[in-house]
């Protein structure tokens, strides 16, 4: 199954020359040419694909783009089509529009399972939806044996990481739109990355207000004065220049057709800004002239004006000129992309993200669920020599290390091993790393990550042997959508089985017996026959005592209230135990 990006493949004016479009098409054609039976799935609506209101028109259009016969199927009956007879009628199957199903947005487990029926490999090629938790991007990964990124998804992720790099300077960020408070964390990241921040949207008035300039009460936002001032101070401390518009084209409130230019700090009552003025544009153009890297994120829009922004057009024209001079340009958001298209007719020379929400979430430091749900996500490059004093020591990995009490105490007691905690909660990881620093520990480390998708890429490059993996008390609340993609999955079990050294151990425990049973079943089922119950435990369902003599925080809590723990030790061979 390929989850394709409808905002790309169903564009009314498709540009097959852009990298994103070529990659989106190539993913599907590559799989089909390689002999895969391909099912396409996506959501589309009148806003993103006005021409394609019904599945028949979508089928006809995709058939012409892919040069393959695409046939529609209903979600409720498509599993019956996954036969040789079904694919005799078509090269590729297309599921009906997922946007009509409320279960899609709710990440419904039953709906996700239904989508996965008959599917061996899931390919997510819709990077624009990677910030959302949907049944067709996240939920389905629980039920497929392999979950991978398509070529378009992979390219989008690489370009996003590239946008955060600081190798090319001067790096200018052109920031449009409003809602400074919601984007504050991302703005701090941009201030740490760029040499100049240029505000060209409603946010510029909040910046001007914080700088002490006169701003019309209609344009003020008193609720963010403190935050705007902190951003300015942070930028100044980083020696980052802040630029705001010096003049505007303004429309008369009573007669909107009447337009005049006013200085940004001297807009009279009864007038509202609708576009950047000539002085502002000249200053911005002069700034961009020597730039090596530019990101334009957010619309050049002021007030509630629907008038076309000539400033955006001039800005797009300047960026087009710079794109011909080896300047690295990233364009983010539908409005900015449309402005660029009007001036250059193609997006080939730019890194493009039409969905600005993905980029804002990335710069805020949020984990992208669509990325985390895949088997490998993006590879980790870890300098093990900087992490551990002796990288030849055997490695112990605690998956879901929580507040780190178990791992920190193990590292304190066992100097002959290195200990690595993998935890999805970044705040807990920061506390654990602070403890490692305070204790001057040379054999303990923690990483903020979803081990389900990154365990293999993290551990495979460790110089020493992996001798123990522990998973203790995973969250048992499987019904909440935000937890569904965190559960123990086949890809993680297979990675553990592959990377574990001979005689290596897997320690599982939970205070919920059903959870412990599910973990045991998963490791025995997907362990590729490499894992078995430790010889000393054969004949006993659960271990009565913790074999390490070190209890996690939650284990202590459970035992203190008089409840049992359900423990199990597996081994890659049953000849030697971990002492």
N, C-alpha and C positions, 0 to 999 in steps of 0.2 A: 504494500500500500504506500502510495506517495501522497503526502499531505502537501499539495501545491499552493502557491501564493496567488490568489485570485486578483490581487491588486497589480500583479505583473502580467499574468497570462491572459487576463480578461480586460486589459486596457483597451479603450476605444481607439487610441492611437498608439499602437504597439511599435516600439523601436527595437527590431531584432538585432541591431548592431550593439546595443549596450551589453556589458558583461553580465549583469543580473538577468536579463532576458535570455541571453544565450545559455547561461548556466541552468536556468529554470527549464528550458526546453531540452537541454542536453541530459539532465538527470533522467527524464522520462524516456527519451529515445535510447539512452545508454542501457537502461535496465531492460527495455524491450528487446533491443538488439542482442543483449547477453542471454536471452532466453527466459527472462522472468515473465510471469503472468502479472500484469500491472493493473491495480485498481487505483483510480484517482479519487481524492476527496478534498473538499474545500468548502468555504462559505462565501457567498457573494450576495450583494444587495444592490439596490438602485443607486446608492451613493457612489459605489466603487465601480460599477459596471452597468451603466444605464441601458446599454443596448441589449443586455442579456437578462431578461426577466424570467425566462423559462429554461428548463434544462435542455430542450431540443436545440435552441439557438446556441447554448453553450457547447453542446456536443458538436454541432456543425462547425463552430468556430475553432474548437480545439482540434478537430479532425483536419482542418485546413492548415493550421499552424504546425501540427506534428507530422502531417502527411501520413497519418495512420487512421484506421477506422475506429472511432470511439463510439461506444454504445452506452446508453443510460440504464441504470438499475436503481431500484428503490432500496433503501437501507433495510427494510423489513424482510426483503427476499433475496438480497444479493448473494448470500452464502450459497444459495441453490445454484447460482450462476458460476460459482468457482469450480467448474468442471471443464473437462476437455470440450464438451459440447457447448458450454457457455462461451468459451474463448474461440470456438470455431466461427461464431457469428461476429466477433469483433477482435481487433488487435488489443484494445484497451477498454476497460470498464470505467464508467464515471458514476459515482454515487450522487444521489440527489443533493440539492443545496442544504448544507448542514445548518445554515442560519435559521431554518424554520423549526429546528429542534431545540427546545429549552434545555434539554439534557446536555447539549454541546457546551453551552456557557457554564452550566452547573458542574461540569466535569463528572457527570453521573457514571458510577462504576458499571452499572448494567449496560448503559449505552456504549461505554468504552469497550466492554467485552464483546458486545454485539458487532461493533465496528471491526474488531480483531478476528472474528471468526474466519478460519481458513487462511489467515495471514501469518507467514513465517517471518518476513522481514518488514519492518516499518521504517520508512524514510521520510524524515521531516525536512521539507524544502521550503517552508514558509517562515523565513526569519523575521518577517514583519510582525508575526504573532508570537514571537518567542518570549515576550514579557507577560503573556497571559496564560492562565491555567485552563485549558480547554480539553474536552474529551478526546478530540482528534489530534492533539499535539502532546498532551501529557498523560491523560488517563489511559490511552491505548497502549502506552509503553509497558504497562504492568503485565499485559497479556501476550506480548510478542517476544519471541526468543532473541531477536536481534533488533536493535533500534539505532539507526544511523542518521547522519546529516547528509542532505543532498548537496549538490555542487553549489547551488544558489545560497543555501543556508550557510555552508562553510565559508563561502566568499564574503557573505554579509558579516559573519563573526570576525573574520580576519580584518576586514575594513574597519569595523568598530574598534577593535584593539589598536589598529593603526592610528585611528583618530585620537587616541589617548596618549600616543607617544610624543616625545618632545625633541626628537633628534633634529628636526628641521626648524630652524628659527630664522627670522621672526615668525611666530605663529599667532595669527589674529583670529579671535572669535567674534563673529557678528551675531548678536543675540537679539532676536525679535520676540514678539508675543508678550504675555503678561504673567501674572501669578508668581511673583518673585518668591514668596514664602514656600510654595510647593517645590520650587526648583532650587532652593537655596543650597542644598548639599551638592548638587551638580555644578552650580556656579562656583562654589569653592574649589571643586576639582578643576574646572576650567581656569580659574585664577592661579592654580598651582601648575598648570600645564602651558598656558599661553603667555605671550608677552604683552598683548593688548586685548582688552575687552571693549567691544563697541556695542552699545545698546541702541537699538533702532526701533523698538516697539514700546508698548505701554509701560514696560519695566523701566524705561529711561526716566519717566517722571518720578518713580520711587527713588531712583539713584540721585536725580537732581534735588529732590526734597531732602534726602539725607546729606547732601553736600551743602545745604543751607540756601539753595537758590529758590527764587520765587516760583511757585507752581500754583496754577488755578485750582480752587477748591474742588472743581468738578473732576480733576485728574489726580487728586491726592488719595493716598491709601495710608491712613495714620497707623494701621495695624502692623505695618512692616518697617517702620522707621528705624527701630533698633537693629533689626536683621540687616537692612540695607547698609546702615552705618558700619556694622561689623564686617560685611562683605568688602566695603570700601577700604577699611583699615587693614583687613587681611591682604587685599590686593596691593596696597601701598607697602606693606611689610615685605611682600614678595617682589617689590619693584615692578609691578604690573600696572600699566597705564590704563585708566578708565576714560572712555570717550562717550559722550552723549550728544544728541542733536543740538546744534546751536540756533537753528531756525526751522520753521515749519510752514507748509502751506496750510492755511486754516480756512474753514468754511463757516459762514455766518449761520447761527442757529436758526434764525427766522427765515433766511433766504439761502438755502444750502448751495444754490448755484453760484453765489458770490464768493470768490476766493481771493485771499490776500496772503502775503508773506509777513510773518511776525517772528521776532526773536523768541527763543524758547522760554526765556524768563520774563517775557513781557507780552503775553497773550491776553488781549482785552476780554472783558466779560462779554458774553454773547458770541464768542468765537471758539471753535474746537479744531484741534489739529487733525488733519486727514492724511498728510504725507510729509516726507522729509523735504526740507528747503534746500535751495542751491548751495548755500554755505556749508551745510551739514554734509551734503554729498561730495563737495569738493574736498573737505577735510578727510572724509572716509576714503575717497579715491587716492588721495596723496599717501595715506597710511598704508593702503594695500599695495602700492607701487613696488615696495621693496620686500614684500612678504614672500616667504618660501612655503608657507602652509596656512590655509584658511579653512575655517568651518563656519558655515552660515546655518544657523539653527533658529527656526521660528519666523513668523511672518512680519513684514514691515507694515504694521497696521496700527491705527490710532483711533481712539473713541470707538463708536459703533458704526463708523463710516463704511459704506459698501462701495465707495468710489474707487476706481482703479488706481493703484499706487504707481505713479510714474517713477518714484524713488526706487521701488523694487526693480523696475525695468532697467534703470540706469546702473543699479548695483549688479544686476545679472549681466549686463553688457560688459562691465568692468571685469567681472570674474571670468567671462568668456575670453577676454583678451589675455588675462593672466594665465589661463589654462593652456594657452599656446606657448607659454614661456617657462615651462617646467615648474609651475607652481602646483603644489598638492592641494586640491580643493575638495572639501566634503560639503554636500548640500543636504540639509535635513528638513523634512516637512513638506506637505503637499503644496502649500503656497509657494515656497521657495523653489521647488522643483518645476512648477508650472512657469514661474518667471524665467527660469533658466531655459526651459524648452522654447519659450517664445523668442528668445534672443539667439539661441544657438542651434535649434532644431534637433539636437541630439544630446544625450547625456553621457556619451562615451568617455569624455575627458574628465568626468567627475566621479567621485565616490558618492553614491546616492542612497538616502534612506527616506522613503516617503512617509513612513510612520515615525513621527518624532518621539512618540512615547517610549519606544525601544531604546533610543539613544539617551533620552533623559534618565530613564531607569538605570541604564548602564553607568552613566556618569554619577548617579546618586550612590553607586556602589551596591545596588541591588543585584541579587542573583537572578538570572533569567531562567524561569522554570522550563522553557522549551529547550534550553541548552542542558540543564541539569538532568532532564529526563532521558537524554540519549546515553548510550552505553559508554562512550568515551569522552564526551564533551570536548573541551579543547585541552591539548596535552600540557602537563605541568613540566616545567624545567626547573629542577631543584638543585642547588649547589649543596650537595650533601656534606662537603668538607666544611662549609660555613654553618651547617646545622648541628653536626655531631663532631666530637673530638676525634673519635676513631670509627671510621666508616666500615671497618672490617668486622665489627662486632655483630652478632646475630640481632635481628630486628623483631620487635614486638609491636603490633599495630592494634590499637583499640578503636573500633568503629563506633561512632556516636559517643565520644569520650566525655560529653557533658561538661561538668565543672572540673574534670581532670583529677579528682582526688585519687582514684584508683591508679591511674598511670603515673602520677607524681610520686606516690608512695612506692610503687613498683620500681621506678627509676632510682629512687633514693636507696632502696634496699639492694638492687641488682646492678652494680656498676659494670658487670660483664656483659650487659645487653644495652642496646639502644631502644628507646620507646617513642613511638609516634602516635599521637592522637588525631583522629579525623572527626571533625564536628561541624555541622552545618550552621550552628549559631555563632555568628562572628563575635558577639559581645563576650560569650563564654571563652572563645579562643583567645581573645585579647587578655582576659583575666589570667588564663592559664599561661600564656607567654610571659606575662608580667611576673607570675610566680616562678617560672623557669629562670628568669633574669634575677629575681631577688635571691633565689637559692643558689645562683651561680652554677646551675645544672648543665653538665656537658653531654648528657646522654638522654635528654628529653626534649621533645619538640611537638608543636601542635599546628595544624593547618585547618583553615576555615574552608570547607568544601562539602559537597555531597558525594560521599564515598561510592555510592551506587554507580555514579557515572565516571569517577576519576580515580578509583582505587588502582586500576591496572596501570594507568599512565604515571601515577605517582610512585608506586612501589617497584615497577619493573626495572627502573634504573638504579635502584639501591645496590651499592657494591657488595654488601654482605648477604647473608641468607635470611629469608623470612621464616622465623621459627614458630611464631604464635600470632593468631588473629583472634581477638575477642569481640563479641557483640553482646552487650549487656542491657537488658531492660529497654528495648526499643519502644517507641510510643505505640500503645495498643489501640489508640483511637483511629481505626481505619476508615471511619465514615466521614470525617471532615475532609473536604476537597484539598485543603492545603497540605494534608498528610499523605494523600494517596500516592504521590510520586516519590515519597521518602521510604516506602516499604522495601524490605529485603527482596531483591529481584534476581532472576536467573543470571544475568550478566555479572553481578557481583560475586555470586557463588562460584561461577566458572573461573573468574579472575583469581579468587582465593585459591581454588584447587590447582590452577596452573602455576601460580607463583610460590606457593608454599613449598618449603624445602622438604626433602625426605625426612620422615619422623616429625615433621611440623604438626602443630596442633591447632584446633579451632575450639575455643571455649564459648559456649552459649549459655545464657541464663536470663530468666525473666520471672517476675512474681505473678505473671498470668500464664497459666498452664497452656492455654490454647495458643498463645504466642510462642512459647517454647516448643510446642509440638510442631507448629508451622515452620519454625526455623530449622528444626531437626529434619523434617520432611524435605525442605528445600535443599539442604546441603547433601542429603543422601540421594535425592532425585537428580540434582543438577551438578553434582560433584564429579561427574565423568568417571565414576567408579573408583576414584582415587582416595575417597574419604570413607572411613568407617568408625564405628563406636570404639573408643579406646578399650583395649583388652581388659583392663582392670575394672571396667564398668559393665562388661557383658553380663547379662542376667539381672542387672538393676536398671530400672527405668530412669532414675535421676540420681545425681551425685548428692550425697547427704551433706557434704561440707565443701566450702570454697577451697579448691586445691592450692591456691596461692597464699592463703592466709592474709590477703589484702582485700578489703571490702570497698565497694563503691559507696558513694553517699546514699543512693537510693536503696542499695542492699541493706545498709545499716538501718535505714528507716523502716523497711519492711520487716526485718527480723526483730526490731525493737517493739513493734506493735504485735508480734507473735504470729505473723503469717509466714508461710513457707516460701522458699525460693526453688525454682525448677532449673537445675543445672545439668549440663551435658558437655562431655569432652570428646571431640572427634580427632582422629589422627590420620595422617597420610600413610602411616604404617603403624602397626600395633606392637612394635618391638621395644619402644623406649618412651618414657613419659617426660614431660617438661618439669624439672625440679628447680 
